[in-house]
Amino acid sequence: MHTATLAQIRSFRLRSHHLDTCYAPSGLVRLAGACGFPNSPPGAWESAAFFRAPGCTLPQLEQLLYQEKALLQAWSIRGIPLVFPTADADVFLSALRAREGEPWIYTRGIQLALDFLGMDFAQVWGAVQKVMPQLDGLRLVSKTALDETLAARIRPLLPAEKQELWGQPSMYGHPDRQTVGGAVVSFLLRPAAMEKKVVFGEREGIQPTFTSFRTWLKDVPAAEEPAASPSEMPAENAVGSSLPSSLRQAAAEQDLVRRYLHCYGPANPRMLGDWLGCSPVQAKRLWKQVEPELEPVDVAGKKAFLLSSDRDALLSPPEFSRELLLLGGHDPFLDQRDRWVLQDQPARQRQLWRTVSNPGAILFRGEAVGIWTPRKKGTGLEITLSLWKEAPLPTRESAWKPQLERLAGEYAAFRQQELKMLVWKEA
């Protein structure tokens, strides 16, 4: 069994996430296809695109997502909004479907509402499925409008004794704006997205909009080959494929796991499940589909697995042509489940990965060495950079400080903001 060093793992993952060099904006669809770009909070996906292709602009990204529709935004892994190539909808949506005996991703919290209604999951899921086709041709502004519009259409389908309970104020917060039915719909919109029934549309000011998958893509030409992937995903996974559904589903599930392993390997089924936000049963089922393609690797004395096709890339000498990087707080590179690979001190991990509002990460050769935070300052941006005192940087500030200042300035320019102030803070 081969042994992989931390430097090799960091170098391998940087390459897999397309952070090893500055890519051209013309390749943005392919870059998004590695493992998707999370978009929570809104705008996170734009930052992820910029840090991989620094030459891109916000209008270019909007063009790809809203006009060309080469990219698509929908609820996906862990139930979060994810931006990915439209041609890869099977991989980032359909592959997440739960099978019999498996709970759907993001639906654990629904039980409180089900107990209040005296209904089971199958009943409410069946009702949601009946009304989802009514999204065709609709464009709803705001998540609240989506929840309550669908809840109102479901209500007449329920037994009479359940309808009053359905319209009661939500027990999950914001009872002035959400009903119990709206809360149920909110949970089940994730499975509906995985069934390719609902997607995000173009933002209207600060509000997201929503419509059906069919409506959003009705003006898009037939999909060409899917975005190139490390595992050479077959063209049959493209939107509109004529493959039998069972074969198409299996191909999508296998490719999803391959993409995960290519970006986050060496790994194990538990780490896959954490990244997907799915049950251990579902994670093991998905993992088994690619087991013949895997081989073990020793990582810090523990066994993990990678794709055999990635062995040479992982075990090659580490290479860090982009030594210093700034990444947004919700960049997919930071989604590594073995956080100690990025930063081994628990106290520093807590600074980087918070319950809400993660700061950005400063990386040196793939290791997290500090945090940074951009804030609106009048008509511009104020960026605060905090390097941890134990950071393994060159001792001379002239070797790294001007680079970080340049990167901060480039990010402000990407955001179409003037860099009003750059603050260095000890941490």
Disulfide bonds with the S-S distance in Angstrom:
none
